């Protein structure tokens, strides 16, 4: 009877069956789960992140300009009342 152990790789999620007596890998099975995405996918994700950051920056900038305009109008209105 063979003494088999099953080993799971934490990096690639593959499984290895090792014969302890023979000290050999008897069988291996790759993970069905896609571990690494392609370089193009990674670039697309980074581009989307960059665009999202730029959009938030633009929104924050326009909000700040609106606040300054409103403060300036309030200041002018207060000066005219006095």
Biopython code that builds the backbone (N, CA, C, O; Angstrom):
import numpy as np
from Bio.PDB.StructureBuilder import StructureBuilder

atoms = [
    (1, "UNK", "N", (0.841, -1.188, 0.000)),
    (1, "UNK", "CA", (0.000, 0.000, 0.000)),
    (1, "UNK", "C", (0.873, 1.235, 0.000)),
    (1, "UNK", "O", (1.832, 1.338, 0.765)),
    (2, "UNK", "N", (0.536, 2.149, -0.850)),
    (2, "UNK", "CA", (1.315, 3.377, -0.960)),
    (2, "UNK", "C", (0.894, 4.360, 0.121)),
    (2, "UNK", "O", (-0.281, 4.445, 0.478)),
    (3, "UNK", "N", (1.842, 5.080, 0.621)),
    (3, "UNK", "CA", (1.566, 6.151, 1.577)),
    (3, "UNK", "C", (1.583, 7.465, 0.814)),
    (3, "UNK", "O", (2.641, 8.030, 0.540)),
    (4, "UNK", "N", (0.398, 7.937, 0.479)),
    (4, "UNK", "CA", (0.267, 9.172, -0.286)),
    (4, "UNK", "C", (-0.179, 10.302, 0.637)),
    (4, "UNK", "O", (-1.024, 10.123, 1.514)),
    (5, "UNK", "N", (0.413, 11.458, 0.410)),
    (5, "UNK", "CA", (-0.072, 12.670, 1.080)),
    (5, "UNK", "C", (-0.393, 13.688, -0.004)),
    (5, "UNK", "O", (0.213, 13.707, -1.076)),
    (6, "UNK", "N", (-1.364, 14.529, 0.311)),
    (6, "UNK", "CA", (-1.751, 15.584, -0.630)),
    (6, "UNK", "C", (-1.246, 16.915, -0.084)),
    (6, "UNK", "O", (-1.452, 17.237, 1.086)),
    (7, "UNK", "N", (-0.587, 17.679, -0.941)),
    (7, "UNK", "CA", (-0.010, 18.966, -0.553)),
    (7, "UNK", "C", (-0.643, 20.048, -1.420)),
    (7, "UNK", "O", (-0.724, 19.900, -2.639)),
    (8, "UNK", "N", (-1.093, 21.137, -0.796)),
    (8, "UNK", "CA", (-1.680, 22.268, -1.519)),
    (8, "UNK", "C", (-0.698, 23.435, -1.507)),
    (8, "UNK", "O", (-0.168, 23.804, -0.459)),
    (9, "UNK", "N", (-0.464, 24.003, -2.672)),
    (9, "UNK", "CA", (0.416, 25.156, -2.798)),
    (9, "UNK", "C", (-0.380, 26.426, -2.475)),
    (9, "UNK", "O", (-1.407, 26.676, -3.106)),
    (10, "UNK", "N", (0.077, 27.236, -1.500)),
    (10, "UNK", "CA", (-0.658, 28.455, -1.168)),
    (10, "UNK", "C", (-0.524, 29.552, -2.225)),
    (10, "UNK", "O", (-1.351, 30.462, -2.276)),
    (11, "UNK", "N", (0.487, 29.476, -3.049)),
    (11, "UNK", "CA", (0.705, 30.513, -4.056)),
    (11, "UNK", "C", (-0.151, 30.295, -5.304)),
    (11, "UNK", "O", (-0.839, 31.208, -5.759)),
    (12, "UNK", "N", (-0.103, 29.074, -5.855)),
    (12, "UNK", "CA", (-0.812, 28.824, -7.110)),
    (12, "UNK", "C", (-2.055, 27.952, -6.928)),
    (12, "UNK", "O", (-2.787, 27.715, -7.889)),
    (13, "UNK", "N", (-2.299, 27.477, -5.715)),
    (13, "UNK", "CA", (-3.468, 26.666, -5.368)),
    (13, "UNK", "C", (-3.500, 25.324, -6.096)),
    (13, "UNK", "O", (-4.569, 24.748, -6.295)),
    (14, "UNK", "N", (-2.344, 24.834, -6.489)),
    (14, "UNK", "CA", (-2.260, 23.516, -7.123)),
    (14, "UNK", "C", (-2.204, 22.443, -6.036)),
    (14, "UNK", "O", (-1.903, 22.728, -4.877)),
    (15, "UNK", "N", (-2.500, 21.209, -6.431)),
    (15, "UNK", "CA", (-2.434, 20.077, -5.507)),
    (15, "UNK", "C", (-1.391, 19.091, -6.009)),
    (15, "UNK", "O", (-1.312, 18.804, -7.204)),
    (16, "UNK", "N", (-0.589, 18.574, -5.078)),
    (16, "UNK", "CA", (0.403, 17.556, -5.394)),
    (16, "UNK", "C", (0.118, 16.333, -4.532)),
    (16, "UNK", "O", (-0.181, 16.463, -3.345)),
    (17, "UNK", "N", (0.211, 15.123, -5.139)),
    (17, "UNK", "CA", (0.120, 13.899, -4.375)),
    (17, "UNK", "C", (1.516, 13.298, -4.370)),
    (17, "UNK", "O", (2.089, 13.024, -5.424)),
    (18, "UNK", "N", (2.059, 13.096, -3.171)),
    (18, "UNK", "CA", (3.434, 12.645, -3.013)),
    (18, "UNK", "C", (3.432, 11.261, -2.368)),
    (18, "UNK", "O", (2.759, 11.030, -1.364)),
    (19, "UNK", "N", (4.202, 10.340, -2.968)),
    (19, "UNK", "CA", (4.408, 9.010, -2.390)),
    (19, "UNK", "C", (5.552, 9.139, -1.391)),
    (19, "UNK", "O", (6.686, 9.443, -1.760)),
    (20, "UNK", "N", (5.235, 8.903, -0.119)),
    (20, "UNK", "CA", (6.235, 9.091, 0.935)),
    (20, "UNK", "C", (7.339, 8.049, 0.829)),
    (20, "UNK", "O", (8.513, 8.367, 1.019)),
    (21, "UNK", "N", (6.974, 6.815, 0.530)),
    (21, "UNK", "CA", (7.972, 5.745, 0.448)),
    (21, "UNK", "C", (8.939, 5.968, -0.709)),
    (21, "UNK", "O", (10.151, 5.833, -0.538)),
    (22, "UNK", "N", (8.416, 6.306, -1.879)),
    (22, "UNK", "CA", (9.249, 6.497, -3.065)),
    (22, "UNK", "C", (9.838, 7.902, -3.128)),
    (22, "UNK", "O", (10.769, 8.159, -3.891)),
    (23, "UNK", "N", (9.290, 8.810, -2.321)),
    (23, "UNK", "CA", (9.734, 10.215, -2.300)),
    (23, "UNK", "C", (9.638, 10.841, -3.688)),
    (23, "UNK", "O", (10.572, 11.473, -4.181)),
    (24, "UNK", "N", (8.469, 10.640, -4.298)),
    (24, "UNK", "CA", (8.218, 11.167, -5.631)),
    (24, "UNK", "C", (6.820, 11.761, -5.697)),
    (24, "UNK", "O", (5.910, 11.373, -4.963)),
    (25, "UNK", "N", (6.689, 12.705, -6.594)),
    (25, "UNK", "CA", (5.374, 13.262, -6.878)),
    (25, "UNK", "C", (4.670, 12.282, -7.811)),
    (25, "UNK", "O", (5.166, 11.983, -8.897)),
    (26, "UNK", "N", (3.514, 11.786, -7.382)),
    (26, "UNK", "CA", (2.774, 10.809, -8.155)),
    (26, "UNK", "C", (1.824, 11.492, -9.125)),
    (26, "UNK", "O", (1.678, 11.070, -10.272)),
    (27, "UNK", "N", (1.175, 12.558, -8.650)),
    (27, "UNK", "CA", (0.189, 13.236, -9.478)),
    (27, "UNK", "C", (0.151, 14.701, -9.080)),
    (27, "UNK", "O", (0.433, 15.052, -7.934)),
    (28, "UNK", "N", (-0.200, 15.549, -10.033)),
    (28, "UNK", "CA", (-0.401, 16.963, -9.721)),
    (28, "UNK", "C", (-1.654, 17.444, -10.436)),
    (28, "UNK", "O", (-2.029, 16.924, -11.487)),
    (29, "UNK", "N", (-2.288, 18.441, -9.848)),
    (29, "UNK", "CA", (-3.498, 19.007, -10.434)),
    (29, "UNK", "C", (-3.412, 20.515, -10.299)),
    (29, "UNK", "O", (-3.242, 21.045, -9.201)),
    (30, "UNK", "N", (-3.530, 21.194, -11.419)),
    (30, "UNK", "CA", (-3.524, 22.653, -11.400)),
    (30, "UNK", "C", (-4.860, 23.171, -10.921)),
    (30, "UNK", "O", (-5.888, 22.509, -11.061)),
    (31, "UNK", "N", (-4.832, 24.337, -10.366)),
    (31, "UNK", "CA", (-6.058, 24.966, -9.881)),
    (31, "UNK", "C", (-6.913, 25.432, -11.043)),
    (31, "UNK", "O", (-6.397, 25.904, -12.055)),
    (32, "UNK", "N", (-8.223, 25.297, -10.894)),
    (32, "UNK", "CA", (-9.138, 25.784, -11.928)),
    (32, "UNK", "C", (-9.276, 27.295, -11.840)),
    (32, "UNK", "O", (-9.650, 27.956, -12.809)),
    (33, "UNK", "N", (-8.971, 27.827, -10.678)),
    (33, "UNK", "CA", (-9.079, 29.265, -10.461)),
    (33, "UNK", "C", (-7.914, 29.982, -11.128)),
    (33, "UNK", "O", (-6.763, 29.561, -11.011)),
    (34, "UNK", "N", (-8.226, 31.072, -11.831)),
    (34, "UNK", "CA", (-7.185, 31.862, -12.479)),
    (34, "UNK", "C", (-6.488, 32.693, -11.414)),
    (34, "UNK", "O", (-7.105, 33.550, -10.782)),
    (35, "UNK", "N", (-5.218, 32.440, -11.221)),
    (35, "UNK", "CA", (-4.466, 33.103, -10.162)),
    (35, "UNK", "C", (-3.911, 34.439, -10.635)),
    (35, "UNK", "O", (-4.034, 35.450, -9.944)),
    (36, "UNK", "N", (-3.305, 34.437, -11.807)),
    (36, "UNK", "CA", (-2.679, 35.651, -12.319)),
    (36, "UNK", "C", (-3.449, 36.166, -13.533)),
    (36, "UNK", "O", (-3.804, 35.399, -14.428)),
    (37, "UNK", "N", (-3.695, 37.431, -13.550)),
    (37, "UNK", "CA", (-4.316, 38.011, -14.728)),
    (37, "UNK", "C", (-3.220, 38.477, -15.681)),
    (37, "UNK", "O", (-2.048, 38.540, -15.310)),
    (38, "UNK", "N", (-3.597, 38.790, -16.868)),
    (38, "UNK", "CA", (-2.610, 39.195, -17.856)),
    (38, "UNK", "C", (-2.112, 40.612, -17.556)),
    (38, "UNK", "O", (-2.727, 41.363, -16.798)),
    (39, "UNK", "N", (-1.019, 40.937, -18.153)),
    (39, "UNK", "CA", (-0.410, 42.254, -17.956)),
    (39, "UNK", "C", (-1.328, 43.352, -18.466)),
    (39, "UNK", "O", (-1.414, 44.427, -17.873)),
    (40, "UNK", "N", (-2.018, 43.073, -19.578)),
    (40, "UNK", "CA", (-2.937, 44.065, -20.140)),
    (40, "UNK", "C", (-4.095, 44.340, -19.178)),
    (40, "UNK", "O", (-4.517, 45.485, -19.020)),
    (41, "UNK", "N", (-4.608, 43.279, -18.534)),
    (41, "UNK", "CA", (-5.676, 43.459, -17.546)),
    (41, "UNK", "C", (-5.196, 44.330, -16.385)),
    (41, "UNK", "O", (-5.917, 45.206, -15.909)),
    (42, "UNK", "N", (-3.986, 44.077, -15.949)),
    (42, "UNK", "CA", (-3.417, 44.862, -14.858)),
    (42, "UNK", "C", (-3.276, 46.330, -15.256)),
    (42, "UNK", "O", (-3.575, 47.223, -14.463)),
    (43, "UNK", "N", (-2.822, 46.577, -16.481)),
    (43, "UNK", "CA", (-2.694, 47.949, -16.969)),
    (43, "UNK", "C", (-4.051, 48.636, -17.064)),
    (43, "UNK", "O", (-4.178, 49.814, -16.729)),
    (44, "UNK", "N", (-5.064, 47.903, -17.519)),
    (44, "UNK", "CA", (-6.414, 48.467, -17.609)),
    (44, "UNK", "C", (-6.946, 48.847, -16.234)),
    (44, "UNK", "O", (-7.550, 49.908, -16.072)),
    (45, "UNK", "N", (-6.725, 47.987, -15.245)),
    (45, "UNK", "CA", (-7.181, 48.285, -13.884)),
    (45, "UNK", "C", (-6.493, 49.532, -13.337)),
    (45, "UNK", "O", (-7.135, 50.378, -12.715)),
    (46, "UNK", "N", (-5.198, 49.643, -13.568)),
    (46, "UNK", "CA", (-4.460, 50.815, -13.091)),
    (46, "UNK", "C", (-4.923, 52.084, -13.800)),
    (46, "UNK", "O", (-5.005, 53.146, -13.183)),
    (47, "UNK", "N", (-5.224, 51.979, -15.088)),
    (47, "UNK", "CA", (-5.725, 53.124, -15.843)),
    (47, "UNK", "C", (-7.074, 53.572, -15.291)),
    (47, "UNK", "O", (-7.329, 54.769, -15.158)),
    (48, "UNK", "N", (-7.941, 52.605, -14.970)),
    (48, "UNK", "CA", (-9.248, 52.932, -14.400)),
    (48, "UNK", "C", (-9.097, 53.593, -13.032)),
    (48, "UNK", "O", (-9.822, 54.535, -12.713)),
    (49, "UNK", "N", (-8.165, 53.104, -12.229)),
    (49, "UNK", "CA", (-7.919, 53.717, -10.918)),
    (49, "UNK", "C", (-7.448, 55.155, -11.087)),
    (49, "UNK", "O", (-7.894, 56.047, -10.364)),
    (50, "UNK", "N", (-6.545, 55.383, -12.039)),
    (50, "UNK", "CA", (-6.014, 56.719, -12.288)),
    (50, "UNK", "C", (-7.124, 57.666, -12.730)),
    (50, "UNK", "O", (-7.199, 58.805, -12.271)),
    (51, "UNK", "N", (-7.992, 57.180, -13.633)),
    (51, "UNK", "CA", (-9.100, 58.009, -14.106)),
    (51, "UNK", "C", (-10.067, 58.337, -12.971)),
    (51, "UNK", "O", (-10.582, 59.453, -12.903)),
    (52, "UNK", "N", (-10.316, 57.386, -12.089)),
    (52, "UNK", "CA", (-11.207, 57.621, -10.954)),
    (52, "UNK", "C", (-10.617, 58.672, -10.018)),
    (52, "UNK", "O", (-11.337, 59.538, -9.522)),
    (53, "UNK", "N", (-9.327, 58.598, -9.780)),
    (53, "UNK", "CA", (-8.665, 59.577, -8.912)),
    (53, "UNK", "C", (-8.731, 60.963, -9.542)),
    (53, "UNK", "O", (-9.014, 61.945, -8.856)),
    (54, "UNK", "N", (-8.471, 61.046, -10.837)),
    (54, "UNK", "CA", (-8.528, 62.337, -11.531)),
    (54, "UNK", "C", (-9.937, 62.919, -11.497)),
    (54, "UNK", "O", (-10.106, 64.128, -11.336)),
    (55, "UNK", "N", (-10.945, 62.069, -11.648)),
    (55, "UNK", "CA", (-12.330, 62.527, -11.607)),
    (55, "UNK", "C", (-12.681, 63.062, -10.213)),
    (55, "UNK", "O", (-13.318, 64.107, -10.083)),
    (56, "UNK", "N", (-12.258, 62.335, -9.176)),
    (56, "UNK", "CA", (-12.522, 62.814, -7.811)),
    (56, "UNK", "C", (-11.801, 64.129, -7.534)),
    (56, "UNK", "O", (-12.337, 65.005, -6.855)),
    (57, "UNK", "N", (-10.572, 64.267, -8.066)),
    (57, "UNK", "CA", (-9.824, 65.502, -7.887)),
    (57, "UNK", "C", (-10.538, 66.661, -8.569)),
    (57, "UNK", "O", (-10.641, 67.748, -7.999)),
    (58, "UNK", "N", (-11.030, 66.438, -9.779)),
    (58, "UNK", "CA", (-11.750, 67.474, -10.518)),
    (58, "UNK", "C", (-13.022, 67.879, -9.777)),
    (58, "UNK", "O", (-13.337, 69.066, -9.686)),
    (59, "UNK", "N", (-13.746, 66.906, -9.251)),
    (59, "UNK", "CA", (-14.955, 67.202, -8.489)),
    (59, "UNK", "C", (-14.628, 68.010, -7.238)),
    (59, "UNK", "O", (-15.326, 68.972, -6.919)),
    (60, "UNK", "N", (-13.579, 67.626, -6.538)),
    (60, "UNK", "CA", (-13.187, 68.341, -5.326)),
    (60, "UNK", "C", (-12.757, 69.769, -5.663)),
    (60, "UNK", "O", (-13.056, 70.704, -4.920)),
    (61, "UNK", "N", (-12.061, 69.930, -6.775)),
    (61, "UNK", "CA", (-11.613, 71.255, -7.194)),
    (61, "UNK", "C", (-12.804, 72.157, -7.524)),
    (61, "UNK", "O", (-12.829, 73.319, -7.117)),
    (62, "UNK", "N", (-13.790, 71.632, -8.258)),
    (62, "UNK", "CA", (-14.951, 72.443, -8.604)),
    (62, "UNK", "C", (-15.783, 72.765, -7.361)),
    (62, "UNK", "O", (-16.349, 73.853, -7.263)),
    (63, "UNK", "N", (-15.861, 71.839, -6.422)),
    (63, "UNK", "CA", (-16.576, 72.093, -5.174)),
    (63, "UNK", "C", (-15.879, 73.197, -4.375)),
    (63, "UNK", "O", (-16.540, 74.066, -3.806)),
    (64, "UNK", "N", (-14.571, 73.163, -4.335)),
    (64, "UNK", "CA", (-13.806, 74.190, -3.618)),
    (64, "UNK", "C", (-13.986, 75.564, -4.279)),
    (64, "UNK", "O", (-14.114, 76.576, -3.591)),
    (65, "UNK", "N", (-13.994, 75.590, -5.601)),
    (65, "UNK", "CA", (-14.217, 76.853, -6.301)),
    (65, "UNK", "C", (-15.613, 77.405, -6.027)),
    (65, "UNK", "O", (-15.784, 78.614, -5.875)),
    (66, "UNK", "N", (-16.604, 76.531, -5.964)),
    (66, "UNK", "CA", (-17.970, 76.962, -5.659)),
    (66, "UNK", "C", (-18.054, 77.533, -4.245)),
    (66, "UNK", "O", (-18.744, 78.524, -4.005)),
    (67, "UNK", "N", (-17.343, 76.897, -3.312)),
    (67, "UNK", "CA", (-17.321, 77.396, -1.935)),
    (67, "UNK", "C", (-16.678, 78.782, -1.862)),
    (67, "UNK", "O", (-17.170, 79.667, -1.161)),
    (68, "UNK", "N", (-15.577, 78.962, -2.589)),
    (68, "UNK", "CA", (-14.898, 80.259, -2.597)),
    (68, "UNK", "C", (-15.792, 81.334, -3.200)),
    (68, "UNK", "O", (-15.850, 82.455, -2.693)),
    (69, "UNK", "N", (-16.485, 80.995, -4.278)),
    (69, "UNK", "CA", (-17.382, 81.956, -4.927)),
    (69, "UNK", "C", (-18.507, 82.350, -3.978)),
    (69, "UNK", "O", (-18.844, 83.530, -3.872)),
    (70, "UNK", "N", (-19.084, 81.384, -3.297)),
    (70, "UNK", "CA", (-20.172, 81.653, -2.369)),
    (70, "UNK", "C", (-19.676, 82.501, -1.195)),
    (70, "UNK", "O", (-20.380, 83.407, -0.746)),
    (71, "UNK", "N", (-18.476, 82.216, -0.697)),
    (71, "UNK", "CA", (-17.911, 82.994, 0.402)),
    (71, "UNK", "C", (-17.643, 84.438, -0.033)),
    (71, "UNK", "O", (-17.881, 85.379, 0.724)),
    (72, "UNK", "N", (-17.143, 84.599, -1.271)),
    (72, "UNK", "CA", (-16.878, 85.942, -1.786)),
    (72, "UNK", "C", (-18.186, 86.727, -1.942)),
    (72, "UNK", "O", (-18.244, 87.912, -1.613)),
    (73, "UNK", "N", (-19.229, 86.064, -2.443)),
    (73, "UNK", "CA", (-20.534, 86.724, -2.578)),
    (73, "UNK", "C", (-21.091, 87.121, -1.209)),
    (73, "UNK", "O", (-21.644, 88.210, -1.054)),
    (74, "UNK", "N", (-20.947, 86.253, -0.235)),
    (74, "UNK", "CA", (-21.422, 86.549, 1.116)),
    (74, "UNK", "C", (-20.640, 87.727, 1.707)),
    (74, "UNK", "O", (-21.213, 88.592, 2.369)),
    (75, "UNK", "N", (-19.331, 87.751, 1.463)),
    (75, "UNK", "CA", (-18.491, 88.836, 1.952)),
    (75, "UNK", "C", (-18.917, 90.168, 1.334)),
    (75, "UNK", "O", (-19.051, 91.170, 2.036)),
    (76, "UNK", "N", (-19.128, 90.174, 0.017)),
    (76, "UNK", "CA", (-19.568, 91.396, -0.689)),
    (76, "UNK", "C", (-20.935, 91.849, -0.170)),
    (76, "UNK", "O", (-21.163, 93.041, 0.034)),
    (77, "UNK", "N", (-21.824, 90.907, 0.036)),
    (77, "UNK", "CA", (-23.149, 91.238, 0.528)),
    (77, "UNK", "C", (-23.069, 91.841, 1.939)),
    (77, "UNK", "O", (-23.792, 92.786, 2.255)),
    (78, "UNK", "N", (-22.201, 91.298, 2.769)),
    (78, "UNK", "CA", (-22.053, 91.791, 4.145)),
    (78, "UNK", "C", (-21.465, 93.213, 4.128)),
    (78, "UNK", "O", (-21.883, 94.056, 4.921)),
    (79, "UNK", "N", (-20.528, 93.479, 3.259)),
    (79, "UNK", "CA", (-19.912, 94.823, 3.164)),
    (79, "UNK", "C", (-20.941, 95.825, 2.687)),
    (79, "UNK", "O", (-20.972, 96.948, 3.191)),
    (80, "UNK", "N", (-21.781, 95.465, 1.739)),
    (80, "UNK", "CA", (-22.798, 96.386, 1.211)),
    (80, "UNK", "C", (-23.831, 96.727, 2.286)),
    (80, "UNK", "O", (-24.335, 97.850, 2.314)),
    (81, "UNK", "N", (-24.150, 95.797, 3.153)),
    (81, "UNK", "CA", (-25.163, 96.025, 4.192)),
    (81, "UNK", "C", (-24.660, 97.013, 5.234)),
    (81, "UNK", "O", (-25.476, 97.689, 5.860)),
    (82, "UNK", "N", (-23.400, 97.122, 5.439)),
    (82, "UNK", "CA", (-22.850, 98.009, 6.471)),
    (82, "UNK", "C", (-22.651, 99.348, 5.936)),
    (82, "UNK", "O", (-22.195, 100.238, 6.653)),
]
sb = StructureBuilder()
sb.init_structure("model")
sb.init_model(0)
sb.init_chain("A")
sb.init_seg("    ")
for serial, (resi, resn, name, xyz) in enumerate(atoms, 1):
    if name == "N":
        sb.init_residue(resn, " ", resi, " ")
    sb.init_atom(name, np.array(xyz, "f"), 0.0, 1.0, " ", f" {name:<3s}", serial, name[0])
structure = sb.get_structure()
